[in-house]
Amino acid sequence: MRTPARTRRTRRTPSALTASGCALLLALSVSGCGDGEGEMLPVAKDREAVALFLEKHVGCQDTDYYVGEELLEFRAQVSYAVDSAGECDVSDDIDIDFLHFTSLGDFQKDVANSEIADDTGLMVGTTFAVDADNEENAKALLDAGLLYLVCEPGVDIPSTYRQDEGEAGCVLTDYAREEPEDQ
């Protein structure tokens, strides 16, 4: 009968553990580790969690989820990384569209190549996006940890604002751009 070979345990130093932890965080988030500047974005496991996040931070109520043709249309217009979407009411005249996706990188690539690449109110967490709809909601969502997704080429973001490099030329930022005026 064979006896199992003894395995030698290696002892990890705190710096090795920190490096491993940072590598794991970097793989799971869009922000870096170590310099103290980057913060992880909020995560939602599904569309219901997105709705709860919005209820908590902007008072969203009366949530409707897109299903069937509505969801397929949403995916075709925005991103095939989207697995669910919906909308909720903040007030009688303000609603917020939201979507949940599996990959922020794939979502960014699709947005960069879509008609909404120049949307000034699109905000993201690690697994969801929200169209803030107005300045008050956007401020509350920034305070809750979401960032604007800017995929429009040539947008000048002042250096005093956070700028995390994303996929396909997109940038995650806390800089609120002005909505272009109709001419």
Salt bridges, closest charged atoms under 4 A:
GLU48 OE2 - ARG47 NE 3.15
ASP83 OD1 - HIS100 ND1 2.89
ASP143 OD2 - LYS139 NZ 3.14
GLU152 OE1 - ARG177 NH1 2.90
ASP164 OD2 - ARG162 NH2 2.71
